[in-house]
Amino acid sequence: MKPSAVNGQVVVVTGASAGVGRAAARAFAARGARVALLARGERGLRGAADEVREAGGEPLPLQVDVSDADAVEGAAAEVEERLGPIDVWVNAAFATVFAPVSQIAPEEFRRVTQVSYLGYVYGTGAALRRMLPRDRGVIVQVGSALAYRGIPLQAAYCGAKHAIQGFTESLRCELLHDRSGVRVTMVQLPAVNTPQFSWVLSRLPKHPQPVPPIYQPEVAARAVLYAADHPGRREYWVGGSTAATLVANAVAAGLLDRYLARTGYQSQQNDRPRDPDQPVNLWEPVDGGDGRDHGAHGVFDEQAHPHSRQLWASHHHGTLALAGGAAAVVALGAFAARRRTT
């Protein structure tokens, strides 16, 4: 789908006040979309709305905690009343805890599950109630390599992402059974430079960080847009590290367990001691208490990649397959010619 074909498209993005959701909202706006921004933090929402407007879109900021099903449903109704029928719904909101399982309290597991898993369920349900009667629409689930592969210190988040994966697979089968025109797809992300590492609830001795290689949120946003325009694919993998992790987990999960046991603690912390007074967004939004809007980027700009060759390959898998097939035909022809001359 060309950008000119989506001018005026109505898009809902959850978790839109920061990180990947913020970058995705801005990217949809750049091609003239009407973008509903769902998040908890008032200051972050105002900043996101300003960016959507500056990019050429029409913003509708809505303060919503996605763990509240009634609030999500009310937001969806307001979007359709004020912007029109929803064309694309992007689930990107999450919360998490960085700590060993033994140090995560039951209520913390519950809260992460309510936001990071049930928030997707509630958003998907609100979208379906509007899209199914019209027999059109796209739901994009922002996932992670951790939807397939759990890593140490992120059990709550990994559990939620695994749950989203199973939920989405079930839904996809139902839509296929019903021959529905509604589509659902997932975007499996690598480590991304978002503000979450500066406000996550952490019990690690050092400042938490994404497992390198780290990518900028704009890389993820481009993948979300592409998935929304090409939802026939079950999922898209972003970043070479995502592809490598998923392949390794499929063929050598036990070896990967041992590798992560050796490296997973160190790779998720940098050399800086964790600030014991660091703000925490698990229960309440970190809404610019320091007087600033945190935006899409975290504190790892110097380490983060602005592009992903693997993402390009994912977008052009048909072209690559044809090229590979042509190369194979040429190779077989050359082999046959050599056989005839010997």
URVEN-V420785 format. One record per pair of residues at least 12 apart in sequence whose ideal C-beta (glycine too) atoms are under 7 Angstrom apart, sorted by sequence separation. I is the first residue (numbers start at 1). J is the second residue. If there is no record, write none. Layout:
BEGIN
I/J
I/J
END
This chain:
BEGIN
13/25
25/37
37/49
49/61
127/139
146/158
172/184
197/209
48/61
62/75
171/184
197/210
223/236
147/161
46/61
97/112
124/139
146/161
147/162
223/238
45/61
62/78
95/111
96/112
168/184
11/28
35/52
95/112
144/161
147/164
193/210
45/63
143/161
147/165
168/186
192/210
220/238
60/79
191/210
219/238
95/115
96/116
191/211
16/37
42/63
94/115
95/116
120/141
143/164
191/212
193/214
11/33
13/35
16/38
17/39
35/57
37/59
60/82
93/115
94/116
143/165
191/213
192/214
193/215
16/39
25/48
29/52
34/57
37/60
40/63
60/83
141/164
190/213
191/214
192/215
193/216
194/217
7/31
8/32
9/33
10/34
11/35
12/36
13/37
14/38
15/39
17/41
32/56
33/57
34/58
35/59
36/60
37/61
38/62
191/215
193/217
215/239
6/31
7/32
13/38
26/51
30/55
32/57
37/62
40/65
190/215
192/217
8/34
12/38
18/44
22/48
26/52
29/55
30/56
36/62
38/64
93/119
213/239
6/33
17/44
25/52
29/56
66/93
141/168
3/31
17/45
29/57
38/66
91/119
192/220
213/241
26/55
28/57
91/120
17/48
189/220
16/48
91/123
91/124
89/123
187/223
38/75
187/224
89/127
187/227
86/127
116/157
147/188
185/227
36/79
117/160
141/184
143/186
145/188
86/130
112/156
116/160
120/164
143/187
144/188
85/130
86/131
112/157
135/180
136/181
137/182
138/183
139/184
140/185
141/186
142/187
143/188
144/189
145/190
117/163
121/167
135/181
136/182
143/189
185/231
36/83
67/114
109/156
113/160
117/164
124/171
135/182
140/187
142/189
188/235
67/115
108/156
112/160
132/180
183/231
185/233
187/235
188/236
190/238
34/83
66/115
85/134
183/232
185/234
186/235
187/236
188/237
189/238
190/239
72/122
76/126
80/130
87/137
88/138
89/139
90/140
91/141
92/142
132/182
185/235
188/238
67/118
72/123
76/127
86/137
87/138
91/142
104/155
131/182
153/204
187/238
190/241
14/66
67/119
88/140
90/142
104/156
190/242
66/119
69/122
73/126
100/153
189/242
39/93
72/126
76/130
99/153
101/155
128/182
188/242
98/153
212/267
66/122
98/154
211/267
66/123
211/268
96/154
97/156
209/268
96/156
208/268
209/269
96/157
208/269
209/270
172/234
207/269
206/269
207/270
206/270
204/269
206/271
207/272
24/90
206/272
12/79
206/273
207/274
243/310
24/92
205/273
206/274
10/79
205/274
239/308
240/309
204/274
238/308
240/310
21/92
239/310
20/92
21/93
202/274
239/311
10/83
237/310
238/311
10/84
12/86
10/85
10/86
11/87
14/90
10/87
11/88
12/89
13/90
14/91
15/92
237/314
9/87
12/90
14/92
15/93
236/314
9/88
11/90
13/92
14/93
15/94
199/278
201/280
217/296
198/278
199/279
217/297
199/280
201/282
216/297
142/224
199/281
140/224
214/300
140/227
199/286
219/306
140/228
216/304
218/306
219/307
223/311
214/303
215/304
216/305
219/308
222/311
226/315
138/228
210/300
214/304
215/305
216/306
209/300
212/303
214/305
213/305
219/311
108/201
138/231
215/308
149/245
145/242
149/246
148/246
195/294
103/203
145/245
149/249
198/298
145/246
148/249
197/298
198/299
98/200
196/298
99/202
195/298
96/200
97/201
98/202
99/203
193/297
194/298
14/119
98/203
99/204
193/298
98/204
149/256
193/300
152/260
193/301
14/123
151/260
152/261
98/208
153/264
193/304
152/264
153/265
151/264
152/265
153/268
20/142
90/224
88/228
111/282
20/192
111/283
20/194
108/282
19/194
18/194
19/195
18/195
19/196
97/282
95/281
95/282
23/217
27/221
23/218
27/222
20/217
23/220
24/221
28/225
19/217
23/221
27/225
20/220
24/224
20/221
1/229
44/287
41/285
43/287
44/288
40/285
41/286
42/287
43/288
41/287
47/293
47/295
44/293
43/293
44/294
22/295
23/296
22/296
18/294
18/295
19/296
18/296
END
